[in-house]
């Protein structure tokens, strides 16, 4: 399953809290990368994240979903980047989130890191799979 690319403006128009939009279903782990135009670290991370997504899809199927939020940016137009930082509470690009949906709190942030090592991200995704199983059973 390829990484789903979501334009930040689409997220703004959703009309619901961003985490609930990004993590709609219990029992699934949502791995989200927040990236922007012209970000060298984002470009370096992209193929690594794609390989990780393919590997985890073969192991967990549709229980792990990868998405990338694309933020438009130029030195002349930084407004969208500033809005994304306010809305998603991040500062650096790329920022990676791992989200799971709970019964009583909606989507919750299990993990957040700026430009993490893929081994660290994988380890936290695997842990989040166990948390998502717990939430799926009704908790």
N, C-alpha and C positions, 0 to 999 in steps of 0.2 A: 504494500500500500504506500503510495507516494505521500510525501509530506504535504499537507493541505496548506496553501498560502492564503492568508486572510489579510486584506488591506486594512490598515488601521481605521480608515474612514468608514469601512463596513462595520467594524466593531463599535465605532461611535454611534452609528445609526441604529444599532440593535435594540436600544431602549431598555436594556436590562443590565444588571451589574456585569462587568466584563468577565469575571471568573465563572459566573453561571452560564454565560454565552459560550465560553471556551470549554467548559466541562459539563455537558448537559445530562450525562447518564451515569447512574451508580454502577459500580463494578468495573469501571474502565479508568485507566490511568491516562491523563492527558499531559503530554510533554510539549511545552510551548517555548519557542525561541522568538524573542523580540529583536528584530534586526532593522537596519535602515540603509538607505542608499549611501554609497561612498564609505562604508565601514570596512576597513581591511580585516579586522578580527572576525566580522560576520562572514566575509568571503572565505576566510580560512576554515571557519567552523562548519560551513554548509556541507561540504562533502563528508566530513567526519560524522555529522549528524545524520546524513542520508544513510551512511553505512550502518550506524547504530540502529536507525529505524528499520532497515531491512533485516538486520540480525534479530532484533527483538520481535519483529512481526513473525518471523519463522518460529520463534519460541512461544510467543503469547497470542498470536493471531490478532483479532480485533480488540483485545483487552488492553492494548497500549496503542494510543493514537498520537501521532506527531503533527504539530501545526507550527507554522511560522507566521508571525505577525509582521507584515512589511510596512515600514514607516517611510514615507517620502521625505526627502531631505535635500536641501542645497544650501550653500552659504548665503544665498539671497532669500531663502524661504525656510525658516526653521520652525514655523508655527506648528506644523503637524508633530514634529519631534517633541516640542515643549508640551503639547496637549497629551501625547502618549505618556510622557513622564509623569504628568499629573494623574492621568486616568489609571495607569497601570503601576504606578508607584515604583518606577525604576529610574536609574540615572545613567547606567552604562549600557553600551551595545557591544555584543549581544548579551542579553539577560535571558536566562533559561529558567522556566518555572515547571514544576511538576504539580499537577492538580488532581484531586479526587473529589467525588461528590458524596456528601454525607446526607443522611435522612433529615436531620434537624437543622443543619447549618448551611445547606446548599453546597456549592463548590468551595473547597478549602485548599489553601496553598500548603502543600506538603514540603516543598523545597524551592529555594530560589538561589541563584548564583550568577554572577557576571562571568561570562566566558569560562565555564568550568572545564576541567579535564574530562574527557569522555569516559574514563574509568570511574571517576567519581559520579558522573551523571548516571551511568549504567547501574552502579551500586544503589543509588537512591531510587531509580526507577524500579528495580527489583524489590526493594523494600516497600515502595508505594503499591506494587501489585498485591502484596499481602494485606495492606491497609484497605485497598479497594475491595478485596474479597470479603473482608470483615464488614464493610459498609453495605456491600451487596446483599449480605445475609439479613439485613434489616436493621442494623444498628445505626 
